[in-house]
Amino acid sequence: MATLIHLVGTSGSGKSTVHAQLNPRLQALGYTVVPLVEPGPLRKHIQAYRRGDLRDPYTVALLFAADRSLLYTDHVL
């Protein structure tokens, strides 16, 4: 059975620091660590859409949901 640890925070909040310290400890305990970054496969499309003039918050939310679905289907499930 897999365990998912999701580090969430704003830029500069310490996610990378926690990740750098946590991964070796988990690996030492025998866990396989698969680091994932969100947004994933749709990152370029999401960034381009968010830079555009027509930004609908619902569309952004759907893009992130689709991206997470692809990422987790490919790497977690």
Secondary structure as GFF3:
##gff-version 3
##sequence-region A 1 77
A	DSSP	alpha_helix	15	28	.	.	.	ID=ss1
A	DSSP	alpha_helix	43	51	.	.	.	ID=ss2
A	DSSP	alpha_helix	57	75	.	.	.	ID=ss3
###
